[in-house]
Amino acid sequence: MAAVKKWSKSVTQNSHAMDLEAGVFTWKDPARIAKSLAKSANESHNLKGTPFQSAMSMLNFYINRAGKKLPTERKNTLNSAKNYLRKIYHK
């Protein structure tokens, strides 16, 4: 039963959709996080949507996976990264 509960960890570690930089979601600079996600999405050849959709989806996936355990400061940083992603992709 434990394997079922850890599906999100497997997705994050084994996803072939995007190759993320190590520790990208732990960085304190939201602009750096957004630039890294955008770079990963732009370089990927296995996307199901646009690079913007994939980068935003990966960011939302991480935020949602952490749930209530995500400290407010961390959540604010990651939400700020969403705004930078929108700027990068002119959305």
Beta strands, then each sheet from edge to edge (+ up, - down):
end
